[in-house]
């Protein structure tokens, strides 16, 4: 028993020493403000390089895959409250909708307008079976390779018939919005979730 306790103590000490060493090395990598160049030209050059990096990020971030199960991916939707993480496919078709949710109508992801996403209410992690549990004020994110991760806040929730298509309107007064759509009432109605980009 004493041997076991001794081994545990030795392992604990090794872990503490290793972790402390790791933290010291990591902190040494952080630039010290006092050691930054004071030369105005050097600072301007650093700012230009930073702007160029930001522009390159806006061109193509590459943070989501281009394809998922043979279909082009437009974005990634994450709704923490109902534990959904799913790719949003570019193609809205019957076969694609069996794979994941898809863009139904609107602009490109995270652009001004009303980006509409439709999905079946199948009981799967990447489908909209739990969409009805969302409430006004809940938040979610949409990530794409041009803008990165963008947060949205739900401002409306209602049911509509398949012929009531006002939820697809692109009249957003310059706002960036998302509409989530799934079937309800044995496909006789649709659950509509409306959200705006969070400020």
URSULQUI-V110508 format. One line per field, one symbol per residue. burial: I if it has 24 or more other ideal C-beta (glycine too) atoms within 12 Angstrom, else O. A space follows every 10 residues. Layout:
# URSULQUI-V110508
burial=???
This chain:
# URSULQUI-V110508
burial=OOOOOOOOOO OOOOOOOOOO OOOOOOOOOO OOOOOOOOOO OOOOOOOOOO OOOOOOOOOO IOOIOOOIOO IIIIIIIIIO OIOIIIIIII IIOOOIIOII IIIIOIIOII IOIIIIIIII IOOOOIIIII IIOIOOOIII IIIIIIIOII IIIIIIIOOI OOOOOOIIOO OIOOIIIIII IIIIOOOOOI IIIIIIIOO
